[in-house]
Amino acid sequence: RTIISTAMSSGTESRSGTSMSAPHVAGVLALMGQFYRLQQNSSFNNQTARNALNNTNTFINDTGLTNLLFPRLDALQSLYFLDSIAPNATHISPANQSINSSVNQTFIVNVTDFQLKNMILM
């Protein structure tokens, strides 16, 4: 498949091949390495990088030519894959943590997470 990039002269052009995909892979690996270093206080190894990339790809069907599936990088999912620390949630209000199901009630929760874990409040 092709990647649209800036052209040498001006504007954009569409190209394909490893010379177009390599910068994307290098960028995702740099993001993953920085995140891992911040979270684990160490560098990650090749196997950790491979596991993260191989387990988080989005597969695209090449319906026009070969009908084969090809992996596409998913940078955010790769970071989620490396994130092993849950966010810290502190219940603030109501102070006594009581729930009254007969009225609408507002809850205040302080959530801190320099990592990436999702928190869903309902």
N, C-alpha and C positions, 0 to 999 in steps of 0.2 A: 504494500500500500504506500501511498505518498504522504509526505509531510509538507505543509506549507511553511515556508520560511522567508526571511528577507533576502532580496536579490542583491547581487554585488553592485549593479548599476543603480536601480531604484525599484521601489515597489516590492512585490512578493513573487515567489515562484514555487512550483510544486516539484519536489524531488523524492526519490526513494533510495533505500539501501542503508547499510550499516553506518555510513558517514552521517546520515540524518538522525538515526535512532540512538547512536552512541552518546551524544550530549544529553539526551533525556535520561538514559540509564545512569550516566555519571552523576547527573543532578539529583536523581532520586537516591542513589547510594550516598551522596554527600549529606542529604537531609537525614537519612536513616542513621548514618554514622554520628552526626552531631546529636541527634535525639538520644541515641543509645549511650553516648558518652555522658550526656547530662543526667540521664536516669540511672545508669548502672555504674557510673564513674570509671568506665573502662572502654576500651575499643572493642568493637564486635569483630568476629572472624568471618571468613568466607562462607562457612556453612550457615551461620546465622543469617547472613545477607541472602544467600540462596533460598533458604527456607522462607524468609519473609517475602521475597519476590515471587517465588513459585506458588506460594499458598494464597496470594492476594491478587493475582492477575484477573483481568476481565477478558473473557474469550470472545473473539469476534469471528463470525462465520464469513469466509471469503466466498460469498454466493455468486459473484460474478465470474470467477475463474475456476477455482479448484474445489470449492465446497469444503475446504479444510478449515479447522479452527486454529486461529493464531492468537497468542496471548498479547494483551496490552497492559502496560504498567498502570498500576493504580497507586499513586504516591501516598495518598492519605491512608488507604487500607494497609499499606506496608508499614506505616508508622503505628497504626492501631495494633498491628500484629506484634510489634516490639514492645508496646506499652504494657507493663506488668504491674503497675502500681495503681490501685483504685483511688478515686478522688476522696477527699476528706469532707464529709458533710456533717454540719453541726446544727441541730435543731435549736431555734431561737425562740419562736413564738408559735402557739401559746406557751407561756412559761411552765405551766404544770403538765404540759403534754397531754392535756385532756382533749377528747374528741366528742363533740356533740353532733350526732347524726341528724338531728331534727332542724338544724339551721345551717345556713352557709357559713363556712369558717375559713379564715385565712391563715395559712401557715407561712412562716418565714424560716428559711433554711440558708445558712451560709455554706457555700460549696467552694472549696479551693482545690485547684488542680493545675499545676504547671504542665502536667502531662496531657493526655488526650482523651481519656476515658469519657464516654458519654454518660450523662446523668439525665434521667427522665423523671419529671415530676408530674403527677396527675392530681 
